[in-house]
């Protein structure tokens, strides 16, 4: 049996493109998790319907957080642990953990396996890849352990030490992996005024969403400073840190501006500060909430849609089109306004390949979200007049972008979707996690070389 599996592994390694391995590994984990969650031992009552188990498994592996059944009450301890394991696997990528297993057992990664891991982590290793993989694993477990300890202290006051520890570990892993799964029916709204819970979860989301390439570069830069050498960060790191800080500041300001007389009205000043900061960070693909999104203004929901579409950073546990892609698009827009031939960031010209990839990612993502929103409007709202419909256009679009960006925020309509609607969002979560461009590369891995070029002729635009 082991010989057959080994032969199968070598065959797949020789025949599959690295991006295809990523897609298949996520798909396999989703189906395996769905089977476990659909079993009777995973449910507190009758077994969960397979479509709901598939949705939950996809949401966990793709670290989204959208749910159609309540995680804390509908699943047993076994079911919750399955979800937790799927979140951890999906957060860093199945191939990363497979690589750790190979390294621990004394085996080496193949060249294709190295490409898969580098694609998953979003970083070309300066040091040996085995050192990078182990560093990522240690870094992840250390951050999650610190977060779990702080959350345990906060939760234990209400839940006791045993349940507080379990909830602390679960929410720490969920936050660092930007999953957004919570064991509380009201998510984290009951801890809106807790400094420890809010700041810990915010820090976990940010650390998980920056990307391992950025964190590795920052740590190497810090080590250089301690050694007396000048701090030198890569352009990617500078772009990600600057864009992330700007989006957090803009998001907090927007939430306060749009909710000062609505959801924030009557709250103590410290809860207003924490709520604005939390709701600014969590749309960056985390999915936790301390305010009820079903009661927020339309302006806040639309602003949140924009933040969810941008998402986290490359090589991180988050989704979206990514912060660096957004920064590149802004640089292109600025260069066109100033009639410059090349886009630049931090006094560095950007390669045309990077610009083209960014344009492709944003275009494919926008078209995908638009098509899914249109499809859900047809299946879930139907021919009802918009004033009488159970769901509004903004709510449907919010759920679609939340699924694509693997965010997990919801206005409360996900659980009311039809079976077809759940399957549509399931597919969108999968595409949003593996990436539209990665999925396209996996389907058509060989680009056809052009043997000729058409004659050039202008068209009037603008």
Protein Blocks (a to p, Z undefined) as FASTA:
>chain_A
ZZmmmmmmmmmmmmpcfklmmmmmmmmmmmmmmmmmmpmklpfbdcddfklmmmmmmmmm
nonopafbdfklmpcfklmmmmmmmmmmmmnopklmmmmmmmmnopacdfklmmmmmmmn
opacfbafklmmmmmmmmmmmmmmmmmmmmmmmmmmmnojmlmmmmmmmmmmmmmnonop
afbfnlmmlmmmpmklmmmmmmmmmmmmnopklmmmmmmmmmmmmnopacdddfklmmmm
mmmmmmmmmmmmmmmmmmmmmmmgopafklmmmmmmmmmmmmnonopafbdfklmcfklm
mmmmmmmmnmpaehiabecjbjklmmmmmmmmmmmmnopabdceehiacdfklmmmmmmm
mmmmmmmmmmmmmmmmmmmnmmadfklpmbdfklmmmmmmmmmnonopaehlmmmpcfkl
mmmmmmmmmmmmnopklmmmmmmmcccddfbdcddddddeZZ
